[in-house]
């Protein structure tokens, strides 16, 4: 299936994965991808299961890498660059 194009944090917050959750802070323009078991407990209990999405996630220099990380975590998405 073709990936969903995601243009902003609000759209990214609605994306789903079978294994991972995504928590978005739209005010801070950042987010976290974490294994569902981790998100139900302590957020940073197992840092290897948490991926931080910085404020630069949609910028030209970062969106391809962020897309790859999201896809590796089971999100069928492709981020759209802001630059």
Contact map, one row per residue, 1 for C-alpha under 8 A:
11100000000000000000000000000000000000000000000000000000000000000000000000000000000
11110000000000000000000000000000000000000000000000000000000000000000000000010000000
11111000000000000000000000000000000000000000000000000000000000000000000000011100000
01111100000000000000000000000000000000000000000000000000000000000000000000011100000
00111110000000000000000000000000000000000000000000000000000000000000000000001111000
00011111001100000000000000000000000000000000000000000000000000000000000000001111000
00001111101100000000000000000000000000000000000000000000010000000000000000000011110
00000111111100000000000000000000000000000000000000000000010000000000000000000001000
00000011111110000000000101001100000000000000000000000000000000000000000000000000000
00000001111111000000000101000000000000000000000000000000000000000000000000000000000
00000111111111100000000000000000000000000000000000000000000000000000000000000000000
00000111111111100000000100000000000000000000000000000000000000000000000000000000000
00000000111111100000011100000000000000000000000000000000000000000000000000000000000
00000000011111110000000000000000000000000000000000000000000000000000000000000000000
00000000001111111000010000000000000000000000000000000000000000000000000000101000000
00000000000001111101110000000000000000000000000000000000000000000000000000100000000
00000000000000111111100000000000000000000000000000000000000000000000000011110000000
00000000000000011111000000000000000000000000000000000000000000000000000001000000000
00000000000000001111100000000000001100000000000000000000000000000000000011000000000
00000000000000011111110000000000111100000000000000000000000000000000000011000000000
00000000000000011011111000000000111100100000000000000000000000000000000000000000000
00000000000010110001111100000011110000000000000000000000000000000000000000000000000
00000000000010000000111110000011100000000000000000000000000000000000000000000000000
00000000110110000000011111001111000000000000000000000000000000000000000000000000000
00000000000000000000001111111110000000000000000000000000000000000000000000000000000
00000000110000000000000111111100000000000000000000000000000000000000000000000000000
00000000000000000000000011111000000000000000000000000000000000000000000000000000000
00000000000000000000000011111100000000000000000000000010000000000000000000000000000
00000000100000000000000111111110000000000000000000000110000000000000000000000000000
00000000100000000000000111011111000000000000000000011110100000000000000000000000000
00000000000000000000011110001111100000000000000000011100000000000000000000000000000
00000000000000000000011100000111110000000000000001111000000000000000000000000000000
00000000000000000001111000000011111000000000000001111000000000000000010000000000000
00000000000000000001110000000001111101100000000011100000000000000000000000000000000
00000000000000000011100000000000111111100000000011000000000000000000000000000000000
00000000000000000011100000000000011111110000000000000000000000000000000000000000000
00000000000000000000000000000000001111111000000000000000000000000000000000000000000
00000000000000000000000000000000011111111111110010000000000000000000000000000000000
00000000000000000000100000000000011111111110000000000000000000000000000000000000000
00000000000000000000000000000000000111111110000000000000000000000000000000000000000
00000000000000000000000000000000000011111110100000000000000000000000000000000000000
00000000000000000000000000000000000001111111100000000000000000000000000000000000000
00000000000000000000000000000000000001111111110000000000000000000000000000000000000
00000000000000000000000000000000000001000111111001000000000000000000000000000000000
00000000000000000000000000000000000001001111111000000000000000000000000000000000000
00000000000000000000000000000000000001000011111111000000000000000000000000000000000
00000000000000000000000000000000000000000001111111100000000000000000000000000000000
00000000000000000000000000000000000000000000011111100000000000000000000000000000000
00000000000000000000000000000000011001000000011111100000000000000000000000000000000
00000000000000000000000000000001111000000001011111110000000000000000000000000000000
00000000000000000000000000000001110000000000001111111000000000000000000000000000000
00000000000000000000000000000111100000000000000001111100000000000000000000000000000
00000000000000000000000000000111100000000000000000111111100000000100000000000000000
00000000000000000000000000001110000000000000000000011111100000000000000000000000000
00000000000000000000000000011100000000000000000000001111110000000000000000000000000
00000000000000000000000000000000000000000000000000001111111011100000000000000000000
00000000000000000000000000000100000000000000000000001111111001100100000000000000000
00000011000000000000000000000000000000000000000000000011111101100000000000000011110
00000000000000000000000000000000000000000000000000000001111111100000000000000000111
00000000000000000000000000000000000000000000000000000000011111110000000000000000111
00000000000000000000000000000000000000000000000000000001001111110000000000000000000
00000000000000000000000000000000000000000000000000000001111111111100000000000000000
00000000000000000000000000000000000000000000000000000001111111111110000000000011100
00000000000000000000000000000000000000000000000000000000000111111111000000000010000
00000000000000000000000000000000000000000000000000000000000001111111100000000000000
00000000000000000000000000000000000000000000000000001000100001111111110000000010000
00000000000000000000000000000000000000000000000000000000000000111111111000001110000
00000000000000000000000000000000000000000000000000000000000000011111111100000000000
00000000000000000000000000000000000000000000000000000000000000001111111110000000000
00000000000000000000000000000000100000000000000000000000000000000111111111111000000
00000000000000000000000000000000000000000000000000000000000000000011111111111000000
00000000000000000000000000000000000000000000000000000000000000000001111111100000000
00000000000000001011000000000000000000000000000000000000000000000000111111100000000
00000000000000001111000000000000000000000000000000000000000000000000011111110000000
00000000000000111000000000000000000000000000000000000000000000000000011111111000000
01110000000000001000000000000000000000000000000000000000000000000000011001111100000
00111100000000100000000000000000000000000000000000000000000000000010011000111110000
00111100000000000000000000000000000000000000000000000000000000000010000000011111000
00001110000000000000000000000000000000000000000000000000010000110110000000001111100
00001111000000000000000000000000000000000000000000000000010000100000000000000111110
00000010000000000000000000000000000000000000000000000000011100100000000000000011111
00000010000000000000000000000000000000000000000000000000011100000000000000000001111
00000000000000000000000000000000000000000000000000000000001100000000000000000000111
